[in-house]
């Protein structure tokens, strides 16, 4: 992509600002409930344990299968986007994960059905991030893209608040409403995307022509050469420890709070809401820190997560309000990963930016597929309280990996010094 195209509007250049904002909001609606879908297993955990009689290892396996599906989804979405466009890919993926999620209602007591459908949902979910974010980038000038994509990242925390509230209202009476909330808003969003987001078919055609003219083929093999192989492995390990720590704790903690501490559904659902309010604040706080002082300064947030889990697990129901406060602080700490979209692209040469971020982020799911299932096995064998201490170790290992990676944000003082030397 040439410099002019990179700085100008790529999609719907003839549309008004109002129309582009409407298209942006349509994409965000789909993205919001894509994020919500990742919370379904977590908030349904106590129901699965007590009503469906799934073991902790069964529960962990469902998450692992969904994560495994996202790897295929990333590849499939890329091929669909290249062939038919990102808008078409987003529409097909949104319809896919909605229908696979809704299908759980048909056979709720079958673990095999849950396993197959979570894997299929994972395939559809795996391609949403790349297609949605790239459409947002194409709709607006370069100077607005960072803020608009950062706000989209914050929706993961917003979806957690929604999931907590829906669970608080419906889990004990109409648990299927949790699934319907994943389906109906997504389908509404897909309809809005179809009518409001401009087609990118012309970009597909231009890219095909450019590929025919360009003899160079960019791929992962070229990206991971020399020192970048070590950087890539460390970044994948860092993402893997992030997913292992976050998902390993968040997926199981509602079961622990209800069955281990004796909280009511309303109490632990409110705790999830409070944690995600903190998560939303954390995304914005650590985003500012990462842009102002350096990407690696966000490592402090990961250290907070590693340190706070043992404290969290050491408290009883008698310290309910302290548990709420610690959950809020844990959520703030989790916002450290908000800069990774920029950080992972900056770790590699500019020509690999379309590959590096998705590779480093999504390949980490391979690690978490194993670790989260392992936490389920540990919880069955040693007890949930012991199992939930393991994510703290994963966060700590992630901190070590991040320390070994380079800083990518140039120090403003260094820039001023170099300018003075040049003068």
MIVO-473981 format. One record per residue: x, y, z of N, C-alpha, C in turn; residue in one letter. Coordinates in steps of 0.1 Angstrom, whole numbers, plus 5000, padded with zeros to 4 digits. Example, Ala and Ser with C-alpha at 12.3 -4.5 7.8 and 13.67 -1.06 7.14 Angstrom:
BEGIN
513249435078512349555078513249675078a 512849785071513749895071512950005079s 
This chain:
BEGIN
500949885000500050005000500950125000x 500650224991501550334990501250435001x 502050535003501950635014500650705013x 500250745001499050825000497850745005x 497750625000496650535004496650515019x 497850495025497950475039497450585047x 497550705042497150825050495750875047x 495250825036493850865032492850765036x 491650795033490550705036490550595025x 490450465029490550355020489150315015x 488150315025486850275022485850385022x 485050395012483950505012484550645013x 485550675004486050805005485050915001x 484050874994483050974990481850985000x 481950915011480850915021481151035031x 480051085037480151185047480751125060x 481251215068481751175081480651105089x 479451155089478351095096478050955092x 478150925079477950795073479050695077x 480250745077481450665081481350625096x 480850725104480650695119479550595121x 478550595113477450495113477950365110x 478850355100479450225096480350175107x 481050265113481950225125481150175136x 480050235139479150185150478550055147x 478250025134477649895130478749785133x 479949815129481049715131481249695146x 481249805154481349795168480349705175x 479149715170478049625175478349475174x 478849445162479249305160480449265168x 481349365169482549335177482249325192x 481349405197480949395211480449255215x 479649205207479049075210479848955206x 480848985197481948885195482748875208x 483048985215483748985228482848915238x 481548945238480648885248480648735247x 480848675235480748535233481948465240x 483048535242484148475250483848465265x 482748535270482448525284481348415286x 480748355276479648265278480048145287x 481248085284481647975292481848015306x 482448125308482848175322481548185330x 480548265325479448285333478448165335x 478548075325477747955326478447845334x 479647865339480447765346479647705358x 479147785367478447725378477247635374x 476547685363475347605358475847475352x 476947475345477447355339477947255350x 478547305360478947215371477847155379x 476847245383475747195392474547135385x 474247185373473047135366473347035355x 474447055347474846965337475846865342x 476346885353477346785360478646765352x 479046875345480346865339481446885349x 482646815347483746825356484546955353x 485446985361486347105359487147085346x 487646955344488446925332487546935320x 486246885321485346905310485247055306x 485047135316484847275314486147335308x 487347295312488547345307488747305292x 488247185289488447135276487547215266x 486347255270485547335262486247465258x 486847525267487647645264488747615254x 489447505257490647475248490147445234x 489047375232488447345219488047475212x 487447575219487147695213488347775209x 489447775217490647835213491347775201x 491247635201491747565189491047605176x 489747625177488947665166489347805161x 489747895170490048035166491348035157x 492247935158493347925150492947905135x 492047805133491547775120490847905115x 490047965123489248085119490148195114x 491248215120492148325116492648295102x 492948175099493448135085492348145075x 491148095079489948095069489548235067x 489448315077489048455075489948535066x 491248505067492248565058491948535043x 491748405041491448355027490148415022x 489148415030487848475025488048625023x 488748695031488948835029489748865016x 490748785013491548805001490648774989x 489748674990488948634978487748724976x 486948754987485648814985485648954993x 486548985001486549105008486349095023x 486749195031486649185045485249205050x 484449285043483049305047482249175046x 482449105035481748975033482248875044x 483548875047484048785057483448815071x 483348945074482748975087481348935088x 480548945077479148905077479048755079x 479748685072479748535073480148485086x 481248545092481648495105480648535116x 480048655115479148695125477848605125x 477348565113476248475112476648335118x 477948295115478348165119478448155134x 479148245141479248225155477848245162x 476948325156475648345162474848205162x 474848145150474048025149474647905157x 475947895157476647785165476347805180x 476347935184476047965198474647925202x 473747965193472247935195471947785196x 472747715188472547565187472747495200x 473347555210473547495223472247465230x 471247545226469947525233469247395229x 469647345217468947215212469347095221x 470647085225471146975232471947015244x 471347075254472147145265472847045274x 472346915275472946825284474046735278x 474246755265475346665259476646745259x 477646685265478946745265479546735251x 479346635244479846615230479246735221x 477946765223477446875215478047005219x 478247025232478947155236480347165230x 481047045230482447045225482447085210x 481647015203481647035188481247185185x 480147235192479647365189480547475193x 481247455205482247555209483447555200x 483847445194484947435184484547515172x 483247485167482747555155482647705157x 482147745169482047885173483447945173x 484347875178485747925178486247955164x 485947875154486347895140485848025136x 484548055138483948185134484548295142x 484648285155485248395163486648435159x 487448335155488848355152489148465142x 488148485133488448575122487848715124x 487048735135486448865137487348975139x 488348955148489249065152489949125140x 490549045131491249095120490349165110x 489249115107488349175097487749305102x 487249305115486649415120487649535121x 488749505127489749615129490249675116x 490449585106490949635093489949715086x 488649685087487549765082487549905088x 487749905101487750035109488850115104x 490050055102491250125097490950185084x 490250115075490050155061489050275060x 488250285071487150385070487550525073x 488750545080489050675086490550715082x 490850845082492250885080493150835091x 494450825088495350765097495450825111x 495250965111495351025124494250985134x 493250925130492150885139492150735142x 492950655135492850515135493250455149x 494250515155494750455168493650465178x 493050585179492050605190490750515187x 490450505174489150425171489350285174x 490550225170490850085173491050055188x 491550155195491750145210490350135216x 489450215212488150215218487450075215x 487750025203487149895200487749785210x 488949795213489549705223488949715236x 488549835240487849855253486549775254x 485949745243484649675243484749545249x 485849485250486049355256485549365271x 486049475277485649495291484149535292x 483649605283482249645283481349515281x 481749425273481049305271481049215283x 482049225291482149155304481149215314x 480949345314479949405323478549355318x 478249355305476949305300476749165304x 477749075302477648935305477348915320x 477948995329477748985343476349025346x 475849135340474449185343473449085338x 473549035326472648935320472648805329x 473848765333473848645342473148675355x 473348785361472748825374471248815373x 470648855361469248855360468648715356x 469348645347468748525341469348385345x 470548375350471148245352470248145360x 469748195371468948105380467548075375x 467048145364465748125360465648085345x 466348165336466248135322467648145316x 468448045318469848045314470048065299x 469048025291469248035277469248185272x 468748275280468748415277470248465275x 471148395282472548435281473048405267x 472548295261472848265247472148355237x 470848385240470148475231470848615230x 471348655241472048785241473348785232x 473848675230475048665221474548665206x 473348625204472848605190472148725184x 471048775191470248875184470949005182x 471749065191472449185188473449165177x 474049045176475049025165474349025152x 473248955151472548955138472049095134x 471549175144471249305141472449385135x 473549365142474749435137475149385123x 475049265120475349215106474449285096x 473249295099472249365090472749515088x 473149575099473549715098474949725090x 475849625092477049625085476749615070x 475849525066475549505052475049635045x 474249715052473749835046474549955048x 475349965058476150085062477650085058x 478249965058479649955055479849945040x 480650035035480950025020481649905016x 481449855004482149734999483649754997x 484349655000485849664997486249574986x 485249534977485649444966486649514956x 486549644955487549714946488949704951x 489049694965490449684971490949544968x 490049444969490449304966490949294952x 490349354943490749354929492149424927x 492249534934493549614933494749534939x 494449464950495449384957495949264948x 494949204941495249094932496149144921x 495849254915496749314904498149344909x 498149404921499449444927500249314930x 499649214935500349084938500949024925x 500249034914500748984901501949064897x 501949194899503149284895504349264904x 504049234917505149234927505649094928x 506949084925507648954926507848904940x 507948994950508248954963506948894970x 507148784977506148724985506448735000x 505548805007505848825021505148705029x 505848655038505248545046505848525060x 505448435067505948415081507348365081x 507748295071509148245070510148355069x 509748455061510648575059510648665072x 509448665078509348755090510248695102x 510248565103510948505115512348465111x 513148555106514548525102515448605112x 516648545114517648615122517148645137x 517348765141516948795155515448795157x 514748815146513248815147512648685150x 513348575148512848445153512748445168x 513748485175513748495189512748595194x 512548705188511548805192510148745190x 509948675179508648615176508348505186x 509248425190509048315199508648375213x 509448475217509148545230507748605230x 507448675219506148745218504948635219x 505148525212504148425212503948365226x 505148345233505148295247504448395256x 504748525254504148625262502548625260x 502148615248500648605246500048475252x 500848365251500348245257500248255272x 501148315278501048335293499948435297x 499748525288498548615290497248545290x 497048465279495848385278495748285289x 496848225292496848115303496448175316x 497048295319496748355332495348415333x 494948485322493648555322492548445321x 492548365311491448265309491448155320x 492648115324492748015334492148055347x 492148185350491548235362490148275360x 489848355350488548415347487448305344x 487948195337486948095333486448015345x 487247995355486947905366486447985378x 486748115379486548185392485048195396x 484148205386482648195390482348065398x 482847955393482647825399483147825414x 484347885415484947895429484147985438x 483748095433483048195441481648135446x 480948055437479648005441479847875449x 480647785444480747655451481747655462x 482847735461483847735471483547835482x 483147955479482948055489481448075493x 480548015485479148025488478448145484x 479048225474478348345469477148305461x 476148395461474948375453475348415439x 474448385429474648415415474748575414x 473948645421473848785420475148845425x 475748785436476948845441478148825432x 478348705427479548685419479348755405x 478148765400477848835388478248975389x 477849035400478249175403479749195403x 480449095409481849105410482449105396x 481949025387482449025373482249155367x 481049215369480849355364481849455369x 482049445382483049545388484449515382x 484849395381486149365375486249425361x 485249415353485249455339485149605338x 484549675348484649825348486049865351x 486749785360488149815362489049785350x 488649675342489349645330489249755320x 488049815319487849925309488750045313x 488750075326489650185330491050145328x 491450025330492749975328493249985313x 492349955304492649965290493050105287x 492350205292492650345289493850395296x 493950355309495050395317496450345311x 496450215309497750155304497950195289x 496850225282497050285269497850415269x 497450505278498150625280499550605285x 499750515294501150485299502050435288x 501450345280502250285269502650375258x 501750475255501950575245502950685250x 502850715263503650825268504950785273x 505050665280506350635286507050505281x 506350435272506950315266506050195268x 506150105258505249985258505549895270x 506749885273507149785284506849835298x 506449965299506050005313504749935317x 503949895307502749825310502949685317x 504149645317504549525324504149525339x 504049655344503649665358502249615360x 501349635350500049575351500049425352x 500849365345500949215345501549165359x 502449245364502949215378501849225388x 501049325387499849335396498949215395x 498749165383497849045382498448925388x 499748905386500448795392500448795407x 500548925413500648935427499348925434x 498248975427496948985434496148855435x 496448765426495648635426495848565440x 497048545445497148475458496448545469x 496448685469495748755479494248735477x 493748735465492348705462491948575467x 492748475465492348335469492548315484x 493148405491493348385505492248445513x 491248515506490148585514488948495514x 488148505525486948425526485748515523x 484548455524483348535521483048645531x 483748635543483648735553484248865549x 485048865539485748985534485149025520x 483849025519483149035506483549165499x 483449275506483749405500485249425496x 486049355504487449355500487749275488x 486949165486487049085474486549165462x 485549245464485049335453486149435449x 486849495459487849595457489049535449x 489449415454490549345448490249305433x 489049265431488549225418488649345408x 488249465413488349585406489849625402x 490749605412492149635410492749535400x 492349405401492749305392492349345377x 491149395376490649435363491449555357x 491849645366492749755361494049705356x 494649605364495849545360495849485346x 494649415343494549345331494549425318x 494449555320494449645308495849655302x 496849595307498249605302498349565288x 497449475283497649415269497049505259x 496449625263495849715253496749765243x 498049775246499049825236499649725227x 499249595229499949495221499649495206x 498549555202498249565188499349645181x 499749765188500749845183502149785185x 502349735197503649675201504149565192x 503249475190503649355182503949395167x 503249495162503649535148504949615148x 505249685159506549755160507749665162x 507549545167508649455169509349405157x 508649415145509149365133509249475122x 509949445111510049545100508649585095x 508449705090507149755086506449675076x 507249605067506549535056505849405061x 506049375074505349255080504249295089x 503849415089502849465099501449395097x 501149355085499949285083499949145088x 501149085092501248955097501648945112x 502449035116503149025129502149025141x 501249115141500349135152499449015154x 498748965143497948845144498648725148x 499948705142500748595145501048585160x 501648695165502148695179500948675189x 499848735186498648735195497948595194x 497648555182496748435181497548305183x 498848295180499648175182499748145197x 499648245205499648225220498548135225x 497448135217496248055221496647905221x 497647865213498047725212498547685226x 499247775233499747745246498647735256x 497647835255496547835265495647725263x 495547665251494647545249495147435259x 496447425261496947315270496847355284x 497247485287497347525301496047535308x 495047585301493647605307493047465310x 493247375301492747235303493547175315x 494847205316495647155327495147215341x 494647335341494147395353492847325357x 492047285347490847205350491147075356x 492147005351492646875357493146895371x 493947005373494447035386493347065396x 492347135392491147165400490447035404x 490246945395489646815398490446735408x 491746735406492646655415493046715428x 493246845428493746915440492847005446x 491747035440490747135445490847265437x 489747335436489647455428490547565433x 490647575446491447685452492947665448x 493447545448494847525444494947545429x 494047505421494047515406494047665403x 493347755410493347895406494547975411x 495447905418496747975421497747965409x 497447865400498347845389498447965379x 497348025376497348145367498348255372x 498548265385499548365390500948335385x 501248205384502548165379502648195364x 501648175356501648215342501848365340x 501148445348501348585347502848625350x 503448555360504848585364505748545352x 505548435346506348385335506248485323x 505048535321504848635311505648765313x 505748805326506548915329508048895326x 508548775328509948745324510148755309x 509148705302509248705287509248855282x 508348935288508249075284509549155287x 510149115298511449185302512549155291x 512449045285513449005275513249065261x 512049115259511649175246512149325246x 512449375234512949515233511749615235x 512149735239511149845239511149905224x 509949945220509749985206509350135205x 508950195216508550335216509850425218x 510150505209511350585210511150695221x 512150715229512150805240512050955234x 511051025238510951165233512151255236x 512751235248513951305252515151265243x 515151145239516251095230516151165216x 514851175211514651245198515151385199x 514751455210515151595211516751605211x 517351515218518851515219519451495206x 518951405198519451375185519251495175x 518151565177517851685169518851795172x 519151815185520151915189521551875183x 521951745184523251705178523251735163x 522151705156522151725142522251875139x 521651965146521752105144523152155147x 
